[in-house]
Amino acid sequence: MKIEHFAVNVSEPNAVANWYVENCGMSISRKLDQAPYTHFLKDSSGDVMVEIYNNPVDEVPDYRSMNALILHLAFVSENPDADRTRLEAAGATFAEEVKTDDGSHLVMLRDPWGFCIQLCKRGIPML
């Protein structure tokens, strides 16, 4: 089976979706203009989607308090340092940086709402 999307319950789906479109190269594939304000965001390949919505039936997790290794959204980055600088200027905050023996460079950030995103430049590409 192929994964269609990964869903994330957030407090401000319109603002979150716009931030990812403006700063992470994503585009809106489909959205609802009323509650739960669902946005399906495609990555730049058009093959991966993330669903952003606000469903008050359950609470929005406190993403900011979660360890970055519990949950994060990883993006391929040709230049993690430049992308880090650009995303920090857009409101992201730095969490962690790792350089591995295989030449990988991984930078963990939090978006302005505390959700972890990872910038991945792999020494050995995974895809």
C-alpha positions as CSV (number, residue, x, y, z in Angstrom):
1,M,0.0,0.0,0.0
2,K,1.0,3.6,-0.5
3,I,0.6,6.2,2.1
4,E,-1.8,9.0,1.1
5,H,-1.2,11.5,3.9
6,F,-0.2,12.0,7.5
7,A,-2.7,14.1,9.7
8,V,-1.8,16.6,12.4
9,N,-4.3,18.2,14.7
10,V,-3.2,21.9,15.3
11,S,-4.6,24.9,17.0
12,E,-4.6,27.3,14.0
13,P,-4.9,25.3,10.8
14,N,-5.1,28.2,8.4
15,A,-2.0,29.9,9.8
16,V,-0.1,26.6,10.0
17,A,-1.0,25.7,6.5
18,N,0.0,29.1,5.2
19,W,3.3,29.0,7.0
20,Y,4.2,25.6,5.4
21,V,3.2,26.8,1.9
22,E,5.2,30.1,2.3
23,N,8.3,28.5,3.9
24,C,8.5,24.8,3.1
25,G,7.6,24.6,-0.6
26,M,4.3,22.9,0.0
27,S,1.1,23.6,-1.9
28,I,-2.6,23.3,-1.0
29,S,-4.2,20.3,-2.7
30,R,-7.6,20.6,-1.0
31,K,-9.0,22.6,1.9
32,L,-12.2,23.4,3.8
33,D,-13.1,27.0,4.6
34,Q,-15.1,26.0,7.6
35,A,-14.4,23.9,10.7
36,P,-12.3,21.8,11.0
37,Y,-10.4,24.0,8.4
38,T,-8.7,21.0,6.9
39,H,-5.8,21.6,4.5
40,F,-4.2,18.8,2.5
41,L,-0.6,20.1,1.8
42,K,1.5,18.4,-1.0
43,D,5.2,18.5,-0.8
44,S,7.3,19.7,-3.8
45,S,7.3,16.2,-5.3
46,G,3.5,16.1,-5.3
47,D,3.7,12.5,-4.0
48,V,3.5,13.2,-0.2
49,M,0.7,15.0,1.6
50,V,0.2,16.3,5.2
51,E,-3.3,17.0,6.5
52,I,-3.5,20.0,8.8
53,Y,-6.8,20.5,10.7
54,N,-8.3,21.5,14.0
55,N,-10.7,18.9,15.5
56,P,-11.8,19.9,18.9
57,V,-13.2,16.4,19.6
58,D,-9.7,15.7,20.9
59,E,-7.1,18.1,22.3
60,V,-4.3,19.5,20.2
61,P,-1.1,17.9,21.6
62,D,1.4,20.1,23.3
63,Y,3.9,19.6,20.5
64,R,6.3,22.1,22.0
65,S,6.8,19.9,25.1
66,M,7.4,16.7,23.1
67,N,10.9,15.5,22.5
68,A,11.7,16.0,18.8
69,L,12.4,12.3,18.4
70,I,8.8,11.4,19.4
71,L,7.2,13.1,16.4
72,H,8.6,15.3,13.6
73,L,8.1,16.0,9.9
74,A,11.3,15.6,7.9
75,F,12.2,17.5,4.7
76,V,15.0,16.8,2.3
77,S,17.4,19.8,2.4
78,E,20.3,20.4,0.1
79,N,21.6,23.1,2.5
80,P,20.4,22.6,6.1
81,D,22.3,25.6,7.4
82,A,20.7,28.0,4.8
83,D,17.3,26.5,5.3
84,R,17.7,26.8,9.1
85,T,18.5,30.5,8.8
86,R,15.6,31.1,6.4
87,L,13.1,29.2,8.6
88,E,14.3,30.9,11.8
89,A,13.7,34.2,10.1
90,A,10.1,33.0,9.5
91,G,9.5,32.1,13.1
92,A,11.0,28.6,13.5
93,T,13.2,27.9,16.5
94,F,16.3,25.7,16.7
95,A,16.1,22.4,18.6
96,E,19.0,20.2,17.7
97,E,21.7,19.5,15.1
98,V,23.3,16.1,14.3
99,K,26.1,15.2,11.9
100,T,26.6,11.5,11.5
101,D,29.5,9.4,10.4
102,D,27.9,8.7,7.0
103,G,28.0,12.4,6.2
104,S,24.4,13.1,7.0
105,H,23.5,16.6,8.4
106,L,20.2,16.8,10.3
107,V,18.8,19.9,11.8
108,M,15.7,19.8,14.0
109,L,13.6,22.9,14.3
110,R,10.2,23.8,15.7
111,D,7.6,25.6,13.6
112,P,6.1,28.7,15.3
113,W,3.4,26.4,16.9
114,G,6.0,24.0,18.4
115,F,5.7,21.1,15.9
116,C,9.1,19.6,15.1
117,I,10.5,19.7,11.6
118,Q,13.7,18.1,10.5
119,L,16.0,19.2,7.7
120,C,17.8,16.2,6.2
121,K,20.8,16.2,4.0
122,R,21.7,12.5,3.9
123,G,25.2,11.3,3.3
124,I,23.6,8.3,1.6
125,P,20.2,9.3,0.1
126,M,17.3,7.3,1.4
127,L,14.9,8.0,-1.5
